[in-house]
Amino acid sequence: MPRTENGLKLLTKGYAWLPDERRRSGKRAVGMLLGGLPAVGIEGPDAARFLYDEQHVRRSHALPEPVQATLFGKGAVHTLDGELHRVRKAMFVALLMREEGIESLVRLTTAAWDAAVPEWTRRPEIVLFDEASRVLAGSVTRWTGVPVSDDEVPDLARDLVSMIDGFASGGPRHLRARLARRRRERWLARLVSDVRSGATRVAEGSAVDVVAHHRDADGERLSPRVAAVELLNIIRPTTAVAWFMAFSGHALIRWPENRVRLASGDPAFAEAWAHEVRRFYPFAPFIGGRAPQRLEFDGESIPENAMVLLDLYGQNHDPALWDTPYAFRPERFVDREIGEFELVPQGGGDPRTNHRCPGEQITVALLGALAVRLARLRVEVPEQDLDIALHRIPAKPASGVVLQVRGTA
C-alpha cells in the first residue's frame, strides 16, 4: 500500500494523530510519510523493546534541528548512540538516580513550595502552572550548584518553560524557545569556564562540578557549550514537572473525591497519583529514532533510514494494558508492579543503559511530594477555561489552573 503524507494530520491532531492512524489501520504498526520521508508508528511493550534496541533504532541524526535547537540542545546525550551514549549517560545516572540526591532535591523543592504559600494567600489568585515552574526552576538550579538569586528565578523559569513550550511549534512560540536556549546556554557555558579556571567555586560532587569535569568516551572534556547543554538537560526537564502539577490541579478539580486520600500523605497513594497523572494526561506524544537498515515490525516494512516513532500517548491509553484507560484512577497503581516497557510517559526500558529519561525517578518523587501539598491547600476555584487541547504540543490546561489560595488545611 502506498504511504501517504501525514504532516498536516500531525499538526492538526497532535496527540491523537498516531492513535487514530493505528486504529484506522487495525494494526500496532502503521507506515506513512512525514515531510516526504518514510516513517512508521508503532505501539505496545514489544514496540518499546524494539525501539530501544540499537540494532533496530538509533538516535544519531534522528532529532530534527528545530527540536535540538529548543528542547534538547545540539550535541546532547539524546543524539548519541553506542559507547558515546553509554559514557555520557553514566554521568546522568550517577547524578540523577542516587537516592540521597533525589531526597535532597525533594527537600529543597518542598521547602520552596512551603515558603511560597503564605505569599499566595495574599494575592487575589495564582496560576498554578506559573508558580510551580518558579518553585521547580529555582530549586533544581540551586541543587545542581548553579549560583542563582531569588530575583533571577522568574526570568529563568520563563526561559526554561519557553524551551519546552516551543519545541513542537512554529512562529513566536518557537522563536522564544530558540532565544531562551541561546541565552541560557551562554550563561551556563560562562559558568563552566569559570569553574574550570577557578574563578568560580562550586560544591564538589554537584552537577556543575561533575559536568564541568566530565570526560567523554574519547577522553576529552565537553566543550563549555555542550556542558551547558547537559546542565540544561537536568534543569529543564525538572522544571517540566510544572506541567504535571497543572494536570494534578486539573485532576483535583475534576475528581475532588481524591483530595482527602492524597492530602493524607500516604506514600503509596502519592506515588500512585504521580504515575496516574503521567499516564492519563498528555505529555510527550511520541519518541523516535532512525532505522539503520531495512526492518520489519508487526508485518509493517520499515525502510532503511526511516523514522520509527513509539506512540507514547496511545500506549498509555491502550485498553490491552489499562482497564478503563480513559478513566482517571490513581488506585490502579497501588501495589502494582510496572513493567519497564509498559508505562511510558517518559519513554521505556532501563534508564541506566538506554535512552529512557534518567530523571524519571526525580519526576515521580517531586510530583508525589508536591501533589500532597497541593491537595492540602484550602482553595477556591474561579470560573476558567480548563480545556486541554490535544492538538497543542505540549498540552496543558488552557488557564494554567487558576486558584484562590486561602491557606493550608
Secondary structure, DSSP 4 states (H G I P E B T S, - for coil): ----B-HHHHHHHGGGHHHHHHHHHTSSEEEEEETTEEEEEE-SHHHHHHHT-TTT-B-TTTS-HHHIIIII-TT-GGG--HHHHHHHHHHHHHHHS-HHHHHHHHHHHHHHHHHHHHHHHTSS-EEHHHHHHHHHHHHHHHHHT----GGGHHHHHHHHHHHHHTTT--HHHHHHHHHHHHHHHHHHHHHHHHHHHTSS---TTSHHHHHHH-B-TTSPBPPHHHHHHHHHHHHHHHHTHHHHHHHHHHHHHH-GGGHHHHHTT-HHHHHHHHHHHHHHS----EEEEE-SS-EEETTEEE-TT-EEEEEHHHHTT-TTTSSSTTS--GGGGTT----TTT--TT--S-TTTSSS-TTHHHHHHHHHHHHHHHHHEEEE--S----B-TTSSS--BTT--EEEEEEE-
